[in-house]
């Protein structure tokens, strides 16, 4: 069970790095005007927050289970 929690934490880390990379790419994009860039950045921020919230909820659900498995093993 603790390996599942570790996998979820790694997915959260990799996912946040992915959204950070996409956000930085949108910031550096000179092919679009300022208003369109702001809309794109806001949309990316929304997706980033949604991803992070879901990852945190999954971690919160798995953490007590992982703790119970670790506790029962001793």
WODA-V36497 format. One record per backbone hydrogen bond with DSSP energy under -0.5 kcal/mol. NH is the residue of the N-H (numbers start at 1). CO is the residue of the C=O. Records with the same first field share a line. If there is no record, write none. Layout:
BEGIN
NH=CO ; CO
END
This chain:
BEGIN
4=1
5=1
6=2
7=3
8=4
9=5
10=6
11=7
12=8
13=9
14=10
15=11
16=12
17=13
18=14
19=15
20=16
21=17
22=18
23=19
24=20
25=21
26=22
27=23
28=24
29=25
30=28
37=33
38=34
39=35
40=36
41=37
42=38
43=39
44=40
45=41
46=42
47=43
48=44
49=45
50=46
51=47
52=48
53=49
54=50
55=51
56=52
57=53
58=54
59=55
60=56
61=57
62=58
63=59
64=60
65=61
66=62
67=63
68=64
69=65
70=66
71=67
72=68
73=69
74=71
END
